[in-house]
Each structure stands twice: as structure tokens, then as C-alpha cells.
Amino acid sequence: MKLRKARGIAGLDIGSSSVKAVELRVGKNGYELSSLGLELLGPDTPPENRSSGEHPVAAAIGRLFAEQGIAAPDVVSSVSGSAVIVKQIAAPPMDDLALDKWVKEIAGQHVPFEPGDVDLSYQLLDAEEGPSGRPLLLVAAKKEVVRGQSDLIRQAGRNPVVMDVDAFALANCYEVNYAPAPQNTVALVNVGDRFTNVVVLRGALPLFTRDISVGGSQFTEAIAREFGLDAAEAERVKRGESQAAPVEPLSLLLQSFLELAVVEIRRTLDFYRASGGAGVERLLLSGGSSRVPHLAELLADELGVPVEENDPFRAVAIPAERFDQSRVRELAPQFNVSVGLALRSFDPA
């Protein structure tokens, strides 16, 4: 496969606890990491851009790009959670103009938001046509969320050129790194701070996506409540950087969080199977909270499938002269979304 030249675009993942950015380029043997960075956000950072001054998230983005020397003027970012709806529907045969009109007319049947409050997008899938038509992915994102995030990027001095969805960025990252066979069915589970993204793919084709309200912040908040700690100290306890909480009670809290996460992920995959989905052969874990002790083992036991870490740099070279290899590998699970976004640099113009 001939790799396309990048167009000077950075992939930017704006989370609730950190912002992460990646730039890629084409090297002699494929994709290479050009820039990578992570900037933590304070526990009290407001999620929305409501002030007239510079927002703390915009400031963090600016610092991240400056410190890592990320020169790309254009940025691809993404949204997730309750502000995004992704549905697979069947589209009857019709030309492009008629299809666009049809999607706008039927969107209200599938999207629980007012039509004027959302940005709509759709894509016909490269899959076999069924009795009701060809599979189509319908995506609706709340305009206020898309615009708010775009404003943060502009405040940081960059140009938002594409607003993607976390689930699709994960799928893009997986396709490039794992080159899946068309018949392979996998679940990608990205455990973030506020949400967990679940994506089921057959080959590179998305069959099912869902964001569930489970993330590492729930564990942090439980630590803060149980031991009377502020949010920052509780976060340090969760990361193992502080011994402010007794070991045994902390272990019980961890067990409660693990049980909640495993149950919600299992329910999500049960829903997928109940809707006629094919069995998942393995599960790939990523996200800042994916390395919580015992999560992978519990998921493997509960689901009865192999569970492994989803490596965003499996097919991306990490130049040893520019990067601390062990540090990049330590941070790797947090960069699947931003790598998937950065890969949009190589999309045809």
C-alpha cells in the first residue's frame, strides 16, 4: 500500500482529565511518530467554554503544542458521550442527492434531539446490501458541544478542520495498526475518565458503537468521598503516587469500581449480541484507566474471550533518537484516539 503524504494536521484528543496530541509522518517503512504530548487538566477544570477570557483547556492545548513543537496549524479532534448519537440504519437505493434529503427527513426517528440542535453526518458502509437496503451509519452531534470544542481549539491558535467521533478514531487506529482480516470480529474498549467507548468491528467495518458512563473519575470520586481527600490528592492515590488512603479499604473501592466497569461493558456487548451481532473473538483495551489492576483479567473471565492491550503504535515507528521508548510505551494506552485522529492527515484532500 502506498502511503499518502500528511497535510500538516495534528490529532487532538480533548478529554476531561487531559489533552493529548499526536503528529505522524511517513518514513521509509511506513508511518512514524513525529510529535506526541500529554497535558494534564486540573480536577476542577470546567468542561465548557463559558468565560470571556482564555479557557483553561485552551491554555493547556497551547502549552502542549508549544512544548512539544507541534507545528501543524490544522487540528482534527473528536467528541463522545451523551452529546453524540451513532445509529446504523438501512438506506434504500437512491442517488446521492436523494439520499441526503432522505437522511435529513428520517433523522428525527433515530435522534432524540431537536433537529436544529444537532449537526448530522452519515456514511454508506462498504457492506453487503440487505433486504431493506444498504447499511448506513448516521451520526448526530450536539452543535453546542461541537462549537464549544472548536472554539477552544481556535483560542489555542489552531484551526479545527474536522470534528470526528471517538469511536471512529479508535476504529481508524485499529485498522492501520492491526490490518484485520475481513472476517475477524473484535471489540475495542476505551476506558477514559468520564466515558468508556465500545466499538465492535468486523474487519474494519463498524458494526456497533456505544459510549457508556463509566470511567476512572468514578474511582477517583469514590476515593475522595471515602477518605475525605480533595480531588487532586484522590487522583494521586488512584495513580499510586500517594499513600494517603489505607490499603485495605482502597482495595475494596477498587473492587467495586472493577465490578461496575465489567458489568456495564458486558451489558453493552450483550445488547449488541441481542440485536443480532456476531460473536466477538477478542477484546482490545485502551484508555487512561484501562490499566487499572485486574480489569483485563476480570473482563476475560466474564466475557470468555482473550483480552489484550490495544497498541496504537503497533504499526507506527517510534524514532529512538527523538523519543524515550519506555515513556511512550507507558503512555501508549492513552493515545489510541489521538493516533486515529492524526491518521486523518493522510486522507485524500
C-alpha positions as CSV (number, residue, x, y, z in Angstrom):
1,M,0.0,0.0,0.0
2,K,1.3,3.4,-0.9
3,L,1.1,5.8,2.0
4,R,-0.2,9.3,1.3
5,K,1.7,12.4,2.4
6,A,0.4,14.1,5.5
7,R,-1.2,17.5,5.2
8,G,0.1,19.2,8.3
9,I,-2.7,18.0,10.7
10,A,-2.4,17.1,14.3
11,G,-4.7,14.7,16.1
12,L,-6.0,16.3,19.3
13,D,-7.9,14.3,21.9
14,I,-9.6,16.7,24.4
15,G,-10.6,14.6,27.5
16,S,-11.9,15.6,30.9
17,S,-8.6,14.9,32.7
18,S,-6.0,15.7,30.0
19,V,-5.4,16.8,26.4
20,K,-3.3,14.6,24.1
21,A,-1.9,15.4,20.7
22,V,-0.1,13.4,18.0
23,E,1.5,14.2,14.7
24,L,2.5,11.5,12.3
25,R,4.6,11.4,9.1
26,V,5.6,8.9,6.5
27,G,9.0,7.3,7.0
28,K,10.9,4.8,4.9
29,N,8.9,1.8,6.2
30,G,5.6,3.3,6.9
31,Y,4.1,5.7,9.5
32,E,6.4,7.3,12.0
33,L,5.7,9.3,15.2
34,S,6.6,12.9,14.7
35,S,5.3,14.6,17.8
36,L,3.5,13.4,20.9
37,G,2.4,15.0,24.1
38,L,0.0,15.0,27.0
39,E,-1.1,17.9,29.3
40,L,-3.0,17.1,32.4
41,L,-6.0,19.2,33.4
42,G,-6.8,20.2,36.9
43,P,-9.6,18.3,38.6
44,D,-11.7,21.5,38.8
45,T,-11.3,22.4,35.1
46,P,-14.7,23.5,33.7
47,P,-15.7,21.3,30.7
48,E,-17.5,24.2,28.9
49,N,-16.2,27.4,27.3
50,R,-18.3,30.0,29.1
51,S,-15.9,32.7,30.2
52,S,-14.9,35.7,28.2
53,G,-11.2,35.1,28.9
54,E,-8.9,32.2,27.9
55,H,-10.3,28.9,28.9
56,P,-8.0,26.6,30.9
57,V,-8.4,23.8,28.3
58,A,-7.4,26.2,25.5
59,A,-4.4,27.3,27.6
60,A,-3.4,23.6,28.1
61,I,-3.7,23.0,24.4
62,G,-1.5,26.0,23.7
63,R,1.1,24.8,26.2
64,L,1.1,21.3,24.8
65,F,1.6,22.4,21.2
66,A,4.4,24.8,22.2
67,E,6.3,22.4,24.5
68,Q,6.2,19.6,22.0
69,G,7.0,21.7,19.0
70,I,3.8,20.7,17.2
71,A,3.8,23.0,14.1
72,A,0.7,21.8,12.4
73,P,-1.8,24.7,12.0
74,D,-4.8,22.4,11.5
75,V,-6.3,20.1,14.1
76,V,-8.6,17.1,13.9
77,S,-10.5,16.5,17.2
78,S,-13.4,14.4,18.3
79,V,-16.4,14.2,20.6
80,S,-18.1,11.4,22.5
81,G,-20.6,10.7,25.3
82,S,-24.2,11.7,25.6
83,A,-23.8,14.5,23.1
84,V,-23.3,12.0,20.2
85,I,-25.7,9.5,18.7
86,V,-24.4,6.9,16.3
87,K,-27.0,4.6,14.6
88,Q,-26.7,2.0,11.8
89,I,-29.7,2.0,9.6
90,A,-30.6,0.6,6.2
91,A,-30.8,3.1,3.2
92,P,-32.9,2.2,0.1
93,P,-31.2,2.5,-3.3
94,M,-31.1,6.1,-4.5
95,D,-28.7,8.7,-5.9
96,D,-26.6,11.0,-3.7
97,L,-28.9,14.0,-3.8
98,A,-32.0,11.9,-2.9
99,L,-30.0,10.1,-0.1
100,D,-29.1,13.4,1.5
101,K,-32.7,14.5,1.6
102,W,-33.9,11.1,2.9
103,V,-31.4,11.1,5.7
104,K,-32.5,14.6,6.9
105,E,-36.1,13.5,6.8
106,I,-35.8,10.3,8.8
107,A,-33.1,11.5,11.2
108,G,-35.8,12.5,13.7
109,Q,-36.9,8.9,14.1
110,H,-33.4,7.9,15.3
111,V,-32.0,11.0,17.1
112,P,-33.5,12.1,20.4
113,F,-32.5,15.8,19.9
114,E,-34.2,18.7,18.3
115,P,-33.2,18.8,14.6
116,G,-31.9,22.4,14.9
117,D,-29.7,21.4,17.8
118,V,-27.5,18.8,16.0
119,D,-25.0,18.5,13.2
120,L,-25.8,15.5,11.1
121,S,-23.4,13.3,9.2
122,Y,-23.7,9.9,7.5
123,Q,-21.7,7.4,5.6
124,L,-22.7,4.4,3.5
125,L,-20.9,1.3,4.6
126,D,-18.9,-0.9,2.3
127,A,-21.0,-3.9,3.2
128,E,-23.5,-6.3,1.6
129,E,-26.9,-4.8,0.9
130,G,-29.7,-6.4,3.0
131,P,-33.4,-6.7,2.3
132,S,-34.1,-3.2,3.5
133,G,-31.2,-1.6,1.7
134,R,-27.5,-0.8,2.2
135,P,-26.1,-0.2,5.7
136,L,-25.6,3.4,6.6
137,L,-24.0,5.0,9.7
138,L,-26.0,8.0,10.9
139,V,-24.1,10.4,13.3
140,A,-25.7,13.3,15.2
141,A,-23.7,15.5,17.5
142,K,-25.0,18.4,19.5
143,K,-24.0,21.7,17.9
144,E,-23.2,23.4,21.2
145,V,-20.6,20.7,22.0
146,V,-19.0,20.7,18.6
147,R,-18.8,24.5,18.5
148,G,-17.6,24.7,22.1
149,Q,-14.7,22.4,21.3
150,S,-13.9,24.1,18.1
151,D,-13.8,27.4,19.9
152,L,-11.3,26.0,22.4
153,I,-9.0,25.0,19.5
154,R,-9.2,28.4,18.0
155,Q,-8.5,30.0,21.3
156,A,-5.3,27.9,21.4
157,G,-4.3,29.4,18.0
158,R,-5.1,26.4,15.8
159,N,-7.6,25.7,13.1
160,P,-10.2,22.9,13.7
161,V,-10.7,21.3,10.3
162,V,-12.5,18.1,11.2
163,M,-14.7,17.1,14.1
164,D,-14.7,13.3,14.4
165,V,-16.2,10.8,16.9
166,D,-14.0,9.0,19.4
167,A,-15.4,5.6,18.3
168,F,-14.4,6.2,14.6
169,A,-11.0,7.4,15.6
170,L,-10.5,4.2,17.6
171,A,-11.6,2.1,14.6
172,N,-9.2,4.0,12.3
173,C,-6.3,3.5,14.7
174,Y,-7.1,-0.2,14.9
175,E,-7.4,-0.7,11.2
176,V,-4.0,0.8,10.5
177,N,-2.2,-1.0,13.3
178,Y,-3.7,-4.4,13.1
179,A,-4.7,-4.8,9.4
180,P,-7.6,-7.0,10.4
181,A,-8.9,-9.8,8.2
182,P,-12.4,-9.1,6.9
183,Q,-14.0,-11.9,8.9
184,N,-12.4,-11.1,12.3
185,T,-14.8,-9.6,14.8
186,V,-13.3,-7.6,17.7
187,A,-14.5,-5.2,20.4
188,L,-12.5,-2.1,21.1
189,V,-13.0,-0.8,24.7
190,N,-11.5,2.6,25.5
191,V,-11.8,3.3,29.3
192,G,-11.5,7.1,29.7
193,D,-12.0,9.4,32.6
194,R,-15.8,10.1,32.2
195,F,-16.8,7.6,29.5
196,T,-16.0,4.2,28.1
197,N,-16.2,3.9,24.3
198,V,-17.2,0.5,23.0
199,V,-16.8,-0.3,19.3
200,V,-17.4,-3.7,17.6
201,L,-15.9,-4.2,14.2
202,R,-15.9,-7.0,11.6
203,G,-12.6,-6.4,9.8
204,A,-12.5,-2.6,9.6
205,L,-16.3,-2.3,9.3
206,P,-18.0,-0.7,12.4
207,L,-21.0,-2.9,13.4
208,F,-21.9,-1.3,16.7
209,T,-20.8,1.7,18.8
210,R,-21.8,2.9,22.3
211,D,-20.4,5.3,24.9
212,I,-21.2,4.2,28.5
213,S,-21.0,6.4,31.6
214,V,-18.2,4.6,33.3
215,G,-14.7,5.9,33.7
216,G,-11.8,6.4,36.0
217,S,-13.2,9.6,37.5
218,Q,-15.8,7.5,39.4
219,F,-13.0,5.7,41.2
220,T,-11.3,9.0,41.9
221,E,-14.5,10.5,43.3
222,A,-15.1,7.4,45.4
223,I,-11.6,7.7,46.9
224,A,-12.2,11.4,47.7
225,R,-15.5,10.7,49.4
226,E,-14.3,7.7,51.4
227,F,-11.2,9.2,52.7
228,G,-12.1,12.9,52.9
229,L,-9.5,13.9,50.3
230,D,-9.6,16.7,47.7
231,A,-9.8,15.7,44.0
232,A,-6.2,16.3,43.3
233,E,-5.0,14.1,46.2
234,A,-7.5,11.4,45.3
235,E,-6.2,11.3,41.8
236,R,-2.7,10.9,43.1
237,V,-3.9,8.0,45.2
238,K,-5.5,6.3,42.2
239,R,-2.3,6.6,40.3
240,G,-0.3,5.1,43.1
241,E,1.6,8.4,43.7
242,S,0.2,8.9,47.2
243,Q,-0.3,6.7,50.2
244,A,-3.0,8.9,51.7
245,A,-5.6,6.1,51.7
246,P,-5.3,2.9,53.8
247,V,-4.5,-0.1,51.6
248,E,-7.4,-2.5,52.5
249,P,-10.3,0.0,52.2
250,L,-8.8,1.2,49.0
251,S,-8.7,-2.3,47.6
252,L,-12.4,-2.7,48.4
253,L,-13.2,0.5,46.5
254,L,-11.1,-0.7,43.6
255,Q,-13.1,-4.0,43.5
256,S,-16.4,-2.0,43.5
257,F,-15.2,0.1,40.5
258,L,-14.0,-3.0,38.6
259,E,-17.3,-4.8,39.1
260,L,-19.2,-1.8,37.9
261,A,-17.0,-1.4,34.8
262,V,-17.1,-5.1,33.9
263,V,-20.9,-5.3,34.3
264,E,-21.5,-2.3,32.1
265,I,-19.1,-3.5,29.4
266,R,-20.7,-6.9,29.5
267,R,-24.2,-5.4,29.2
268,T,-23.2,-3.3,26.3
269,L,-21.9,-6.4,24.4
270,D,-24.9,-8.4,25.4
271,F,-27.1,-5.7,23.8
272,Y,-25.0,-5.9,20.7
273,R,-25.4,-9.7,20.5
274,A,-29.2,-9.4,21.2
275,S,-29.6,-7.2,18.2
276,G,-28.2,-10.0,16.0
277,G,-24.5,-9.2,16.2
278,A,-21.9,-11.9,15.6
279,G,-19.8,-13.2,18.4
280,V,-16.8,-11.2,19.5
281,E,-13.5,-13.1,19.1
282,R,-11.3,-10.8,21.3
283,L,-11.3,-7.5,23.2
284,L,-8.7,-4.8,22.9
285,L,-8.4,-2.4,25.8
286,S,-7.2,1.2,25.7
287,G,-7.7,4.4,27.6
288,G,-6.2,6.2,30.6
289,S,-8.0,3.9,33.0
290,S,-7.5,0.7,31.1
291,R,-4.5,-0.4,33.2
292,V,-6.5,-0.3,36.5
293,P,-5.2,-3.5,38.2
294,H,-7.1,-6.7,37.3
295,L,-9.5,-5.1,34.8
296,A,-8.2,-7.1,31.8
297,E,-8.3,-10.4,33.8
298,L,-11.9,-9.8,35.1
299,L,-13.1,-8.9,31.6
300,A,-11.6,-12.1,30.1
301,D,-13.2,-14.2,32.8
302,E,-16.6,-12.5,32.5
303,L,-16.7,-12.5,28.6
304,G,-14.8,-15.7,27.9
305,V,-12.7,-14.1,25.2
306,P,-9.0,-13.1,25.1
307,V,-8.4,-9.5,26.4
308,E,-5.2,-7.6,25.5
309,E,-3.9,-4.1,25.3
310,N,-4.7,-2.1,22.1
311,D,-1.4,-0.8,20.9
312,P,-1.7,2.5,18.9
313,F,1.9,2.2,17.8
314,R,2.0,-1.4,16.6
315,A,2.5,-0.2,13.0
316,V,3.9,3.2,13.8
317,A,7.6,3.6,14.2
318,I,8.9,5.5,17.3
319,P,12.3,7.0,16.4
320,A,14.7,6.2,19.2
321,E,16.7,9.3,18.6
322,R,13.7,11.5,19.3
323,F,11.6,9.7,21.9
324,D,12.0,7.9,25.2
325,Q,10.7,4.5,24.1
326,S,9.8,3.3,27.6
327,R,7.9,6.6,28.3
328,V,5.9,6.3,25.1
329,R,5.0,2.7,25.8
330,E,4.0,3.7,29.3
331,L,1.6,6.3,27.9
332,A,0.5,4.3,24.8
333,P,-3.0,3.3,26.0
334,Q,-4.0,6.9,26.3
335,F,-3.2,7.7,22.7
336,N,-5.4,5.4,20.6
337,V,-8.0,8.2,19.9
338,S,-5.4,10.9,19.1
339,V,-3.4,8.5,16.8
340,G,-6.7,7.6,15.0
341,L,-7.4,11.3,14.6
342,A,-3.8,12.1,13.4
343,L,-4.2,9.4,10.7
344,R,-6.8,11.7,9.1
345,S,-3.8,13.7,7.9
346,F,-3.4,11.0,5.2
347,D,-6.9,11.0,4.0
348,P,-7.3,12.2,0.4
349,A,-7.8,16.0,0.2
